[in-house]
Amino acid sequence: MRFSKYHGLGNDYLVIDEMDLMQSPERVRTICDRNFGIGSDGILFGPLPSKSALAGLRIFNPDGSEAEKSGNGIRIFCRHLWERGSVGNEPFLLETPGGIVRCRVRDPRHEIDVEMGTVNFWSDMIPVTGERREVLQEVLDVNGESLKFSAATIGNPHCVIFRYTLASGSSASAAAAVARRLGFCGPNVRVQMPGGELRIAIGDQFSIVLTGPVTKVGYGTIYDEIF
């Protein structure tokens, strides 16, 4: 089973195109394990046939579940398509479970754009329980600590508290949109995370364009022995 490995600011994914792998969450978990497998934050499966886009993409979390959308994952997949010769420098569409995204590879290493879609803050769209409202600056009690949070969806749901992981494209998009909605920033945002920086442009209706680098780590063969 062949794979290619990339990371976006330390958020790493394997790209695999063998569908039989995806029928088994246990196999996904093993491959993503950093001691017993290759190690990654998830698996990108594709390209898949699509009637409405250049290609389809499925995104799997390291626990074997399927994700709707991933900003870093989509950018990584864009670079993979560029290396295959499937795309050039012109915009193209990808179909994800979280919706159609428009992408462009300006520079395969340093500048890949993804139009992530529109951020929505309404509780019934995210979803968040309770009466219909924009979920902004609410209080969440966690182990005796009161945290202010906002919630948003950009095809996948996010609970936004202003602290970061190593890197996450969709989370950075959601956090930037929340900051914009609360008046903390303007429409052009540079999100600094431990893994590096992503640039986010926020439109009038909270449409998001995410731009950032992708690094190729390597490629190789996964042997059935690990299973």
N, C-alpha and C positions, 0 to 999 in steps of 0.2 A: 504494500500500500504506500503510494508516494505522497509526500507532503512538502509544502513550502512554509517557512516560518518567517513572520515579520513582526515588528512592533511599532506602535504609534505612541511615542513618549513613554515607553515602558509597558504599555498595555498590549500584551502579545497574543497573537492568534496563529493557528495553523490553518492553511488552506488545503482542503482535500476534495477530490472530485469523485470519490467512490461511494455511491449511494448506499450500498449494503451496510456500511459502517453505521449509518444514521438510524438503522432500525433497532439499535441496541444502546440505550443510555449507559449501560455498564461499560461498553467499549469507549464511549466518549469520556467517561470519568477516568478510565485507566489511561487513555492517551494524554489527557490533560494533567494527570498527576505528575508532580515534579520529581518524584522519587522512582515511581514504577513505570512511568511513561516518558513521553517527550517533554511534557510540561508546557502549559499555556493557560491563558485566561479564557479560552474558548476555541471553537472550531468554526470555520467558514466553509460551507459546502456550496459549490457551484463551479462553473455557471450552469444554471438550469434553464430550460425553455421558458419563454414568456411571450404572451400575446401582446402585451402593452409596453414592453421595455426591451432593451438590448439583451438582457439576461436576468434571470432570477437568482436570488441569494437566500440561503437559509443560515441562521446563526445559532450556534449551540453554546450554552453556558457550560462551565466545567463540571457542574453537577448532572449534566445530561439533559437538562430542560432546554426548551427552545426560546430564544429571545425575539422580540418584535423588531428591534432596530439597535444598531450600535454605530456611533459616529466614527470611532477609531476602526472598528471592523470594516465598515463600508469603505473608508479611505484605503485600508490595507487591500481590500478586494479590488479596488480600482487600480492600484499599482500592479497587482497580479495580472489583471486583464491587460494592462499596458505592456507588461513583460511578455505576455503571450502573443502580442500583436493584434489583440482583439479591439483595442481602442487606440486613438491617437490623442491629439490635443484639443479635439472638438468636444463639446458637451454631449453627454449620452444619459440614458435613463437606466436605472436598476430597479427591479421589483423586490421588495422585502416584505415579510409578514406585517410590518408596520406601515406599509404604503410605498408608493413610487417615489424615488429620490432622483434628482438631477445632479450629475457629477461632471467634473472636468479635471483632467490631469494636466496641470500647467507645467509642473516639474515633478517627475515621479518620486524624487527623494524629498523635496522640500515644500512643495505647494500643490496639494490636492484639495479641490473644493467639493463640498457636498451640501446641496440645498436640503436641509434636514426636514423641512416642512414647517408647519405653524404650531407654535406653543399655545396650549389652552390651559387656563387656570381654573376652569369650572369643575366643581366637585363631581358632577354626574358624568363628566367626560373622562376623568382621570382613571378610575373612580375613587371617591372618598365618601364615606357614609355621612348621614345627616342631611339637613336641608340644603337645597341647591344654593351654592355660593362660590365666589372666587376664594380659593384656599390660600390666604396670604397672612403671614405673621400670626399664625395660631400657636397655641402652647401645647407641647407634648411632654408628659412626665415620663422619664426613663430612669429607673433605679434611683428615684428620689431627686433627680436633677430635672429642672424645668428648662426645656429647649424651645426656642422660637423656630417654627418651620413654615415653609410654604410648599405647596404641591403643584405639580404641572405635568402635562403629558406632551410628548413630541412624537407620538406613535408608541412609545413605551413610557410607563408612569415613573415619576420621580418625586421623592420627598426631599426637599432642599433645605439643608442646614448648612450655614456657610463654613464648612470644613471640607477638605478634598482627599480623595484617594490618590494613588500614584498618577493616574490619568484616566479620564473617561470622556469621550467626545459628546455623547448624548447628555450625560450629566452636566458637563460644562455648558452645553447649549441651554439646558433647563435652568441652571443656576444663573447664567447671564440674563436670560429672559426674565426671571424673577427679580433680579437686581434692577433691570430696566423698568419693570412694572412698578417697583417700589420707589423709583426715582433715584436710585443709588449711582447710576451710570448713564452714559449716552448710548447711541445706537451701535457704535463700533467699540468692541471690547476685546482686550487681550487677557485671556484667562491664564494665570500662572498656577501651575500645579507642580508637585515634587518632580514629575517626569519631564516637565518642560512647558512650553507655551502653545496655546491654540488661539487663533484669531476668529472672532465671531461677529458677523454683521447682522443686526436685528432690524427687520423691516417694520413698517407702520402697524401691521396686523400681527406682529411678533413672528413673522417668518424668519427662518434662521439659515444663514450660510456659514458653514464651518470650514475653516482652512487650517491645514497643518501638515507636518512632515510624516513620512513613513520610512522605516529602516528595514531592509531585508537582513534577516539573521542567517538563513541557510535553507537547504533543502536536503531531502534524503528519503529513506525507506523505513516504514514501520513494519516490523515482523510480527506474525501472528503469535509467536512465542510469548509475547507480553500478556496475552489474554489467557 
